[in-house]
Every structure is written in structure tokens, then in C-alpha cells.
Amino acid sequence: MSEENETHILVTLVEDRPGVMQRVSGLFRKRNFNIDSITVGHSEKPGISRITLMVAGDEHVLEQVIKQLNKLIEVIKITELEDENSVQRELALIKIKVKNEAARADIVQYTNIFRGRIVDVRKDSMIVEITGDRAKLDAFIESVESFGVIELAKTGVTAMTRGAK
């Protein structure tokens, strides 16, 4: 992967206040930075939210993103995660067309191979939940494309460092 397209994952702890997400996304828009994925949720500490950002760019872009984020008063801490020292996961819900019972059986088999879960079954469709890294999700989606993917929803990356840090 070339350096200019390198993917960086930043975990940002912020005060849980109205408008923080708008300020974070506005900062990216103003500076013409692209967010590849963003997930937000409460952290283990009351009043603190955790934002996981995936950003593509070289070291200069990463440095600028971190500098701009640090200017926001609600930002408490920013950590860049390294692939080898972190656990990263995404969740996908995939609605797949079911034309007949043979197709249904094949979709169930693929779902089992990828350790997914079937979360909805209808006469003409199934919804499958898959959790894993981006490559696993992409491989599953590619495996079921021939049946017909009706709808796809992905959460974006959420991640944390390994160990007791």
C-alpha cells in the first residue's frame, strides 16, 4: 500500500456533549480530509464518548488531523492504533435475495463458514449479520453477491489496543 493511501485508525475520547460530532465532522469537511469510517459510543467512563475514526492519507495528513482534533476543547485524548497491537472489528447486515431452497441452503452454509448469524428469514430474502475485520466482511459479501445483495449496512471500524493499557 502506498504511503499516501495508508489507513490510520484514531481513537478519540471526547466529552459527551451535544454538537461534538458536528464539530468533529465539520473540522474534516473544512480541511478537506475524508473520513473512511467513524463510529461513536459511550466509553467505560460516564460522560466520555469514544470516537473511532479511520482516515486515509500520508503522515502529513495524519499529523494535521491530530492537530485539528486537539484544537477542539471537548477532545480529551487521541490515540493512533497500530494494526499489530489492536483489535479491529466491523459489523455488517446483508439482506440477500433467496430464489429457492437450494439458494437458502447455500446462504446458510456460507454464513456458517464465516461464523455469521442469520437474523431474519423471509420467503424471498434473508438478513445475515457478520462481524470481523474488513477483509472478512468483504470476502463474505463477494461470496453471496451471486444470489443478489438487496441491501447492505456496515458500521465502520471500532477498535482498541491489546493488553492492559
Wavefront OBJ file of the C-alpha trace (Angstrom):
o trace
v 0.000 0.000 0.000
v 1.471 3.390 -0.896
v 2.074 5.836 1.917
v -0.392 8.387 0.548
v -3.196 5.815 0.796
v -2.164 4.395 4.166
v -5.072 3.866 6.536
v -4.848 5.234 10.065
v -7.166 4.437 12.954
v -7.574 7.100 15.611
v -9.407 6.587 18.878
v -10.530 9.906 20.298
v -12.003 10.306 23.761
v -14.309 13.307 23.970
v -16.645 14.910 26.472
v -20.163 13.650 25.864
v -21.794 16.963 24.898
v -24.314 17.966 22.246
v -22.692 19.080 18.986
v -19.313 17.357 19.438
v -19.857 15.041 16.449
v -20.886 18.016 14.318
v -17.674 19.850 15.263
v -15.527 16.782 14.518
v -17.122 16.167 11.123
v -17.067 19.909 10.348
v -13.352 20.000 11.074
v -12.787 17.253 8.487
v -15.007 18.985 5.930
v -13.290 22.379 6.347
v -9.828 20.858 5.908
v -10.934 18.635 3.006
v -9.971 15.449 4.868
v -12.008 12.326 4.182
v -13.331 10.068 6.932
v -13.317 6.456 5.689
v -15.347 5.330 8.683
v -16.493 6.693 12.018
v -18.096 5.002 14.992
v -19.197 6.665 18.205
v -20.407 5.332 21.512
v -20.184 5.729 25.254
v -16.913 4.687 26.874
v -16.342 2.926 30.183
v -16.290 6.345 31.877
v -19.575 8.229 32.395
v -19.705 11.479 30.421
v -16.960 10.367 27.994
v -17.623 9.130 24.460
v -15.263 7.179 22.246
v -14.946 8.115 18.575
v -13.095 5.687 16.305
v -12.022 7.305 13.038
v -10.481 5.617 10.008
v -8.606 8.134 7.868
v -6.578 7.550 4.681
v -3.517 9.633 3.932
v 0.182 10.068 4.454
v 1.930 11.071 7.696
v 1.366 14.760 6.945
v -2.405 14.262 6.661
v -2.406 12.236 9.878
v -0.427 14.941 11.693
v -2.842 17.639 10.501
v -5.904 15.606 11.530
v -4.487 15.090 15.028
v -3.550 18.780 15.377
v -7.011 19.894 14.301
v -8.775 17.411 16.603
v -6.660 18.588 19.539
v -7.943 22.141 18.964
v -11.467 21.051 19.914
v -11.998 21.747 23.621
v -14.095 18.607 24.099
v -11.232 16.336 22.962
v -9.583 14.637 25.927
v -7.175 12.185 24.275
v -6.257 10.918 20.789
v -4.510 7.605 20.194
v -3.385 6.165 16.863
v -3.791 2.397 16.824
v -1.279 0.128 15.115
v -2.704 -2.953 13.362
v -0.468 -5.425 15.187
v -1.275 -4.008 18.647
v -5.027 -3.611 18.280
v -8.256 -5.480 17.741
v -10.430 -4.030 14.969
v -13.946 -5.101 14.060
v -16.835 -4.062 11.851
v -20.377 -5.338 11.736
v -22.379 -5.789 8.551
v -26.021 -6.618 7.965
v -26.543 -8.054 4.490
v -30.002 -8.669 3.030
v -29.674 -11.411 0.429
v -32.198 -12.463 -2.213
v -33.437 -16.065 -1.857
v -34.783 -17.519 -5.119
v -35.267 -21.131 -3.958
v -34.491 -23.616 -1.202
v -31.131 -24.573 -2.725
v -30.053 -20.908 -2.590
v -31.281 -20.693 1.015
v -29.182 -23.751 1.955
v -26.100 -22.283 0.242
v -26.519 -18.943 2.057
v -26.823 -20.775 5.385
v -23.633 -22.696 4.555
v -21.686 -19.528 3.672
v -22.983 -17.867 6.838
v -21.727 -20.789 8.933
v -18.331 -20.833 7.219
v -17.892 -17.115 8.002
v -19.239 -17.563 11.547
v -22.107 -15.215 10.903
v -25.675 -15.275 12.162
v -28.925 -15.316 10.292
v -31.038 -12.631 11.970
v -34.101 -12.583 9.701
v -35.700 -15.087 7.333
v -38.450 -14.271 4.853
v -39.840 -16.183 1.889
v -37.730 -14.235 -0.616
v -34.826 -12.916 1.492
v -32.538 -13.435 4.474
v -30.579 -10.970 6.591
v -27.156 -12.114 7.729
v -25.026 -10.487 10.440
v -21.253 -10.767 10.016
v -18.659 -9.388 12.422
v -14.941 -9.229 11.755
v -12.240 -7.253 10.051
v -12.887 -5.507 6.769
v -11.306 -8.314 4.701
v -13.639 -10.930 6.237
v -16.725 -8.813 5.572
v -15.639 -8.127 2.000
v -14.968 -11.850 1.396
v -18.436 -12.804 2.674
v -20.141 -10.145 0.567
v -18.234 -11.336 -2.510
v -19.299 -14.931 -1.734
v -23.018 -14.093 -1.682
v -23.121 -11.489 -4.461
v -24.257 -14.090 -6.995
v -27.502 -14.592 -5.019
v -28.208 -10.863 -5.132
v -27.420 -8.438 -2.335
v -30.589 -6.421 -1.802
v -29.285 -4.158 0.925
v -26.042 -3.678 2.861
v -25.356 -1.773 6.087
v -21.895 -1.595 7.678
v -20.998 0.014 10.994
v -17.480 1.152 10.272
v -14.455 0.157 12.300
v -14.379 0.092 16.063
v -11.090 -0.798 17.717
v -8.998 -0.865 20.873
v -5.434 -1.608 21.861
v -4.441 -5.049 23.083
v -3.318 -5.519 26.666
v -3.935 -3.633 29.907
v -3.081 -0.128 28.679
l 1 2 3 4 5 6 7 8 9 10 11 12 13 14 15 16 17 18 19 20 21 22 23 24 25 26 27 28 29 30 31 32 33 34 35 36 37 38 39 40 41 42 43 44 45 46 47 48 49 50 51 52 53 54 55 56 57 58 59 60 61 62 63 64 65 66 67 68 69 70 71 72 73 74 75 76 77 78 79 80 81 82 83 84 85 86 87 88 89 90 91 92 93 94 95 96 97 98 99 100 101 102 103 104 105 106 107 108 109 110 111 112 113 114 115 116 117 118 119 120 121 122 123 124 125 126 127 128 129 130 131 132 133 134 135 136 137 138 139 140 141 142 143 144 145 146 147 148 149 150 151 152 153 154 155 156 157 158 159 160 161 162 163 164 165
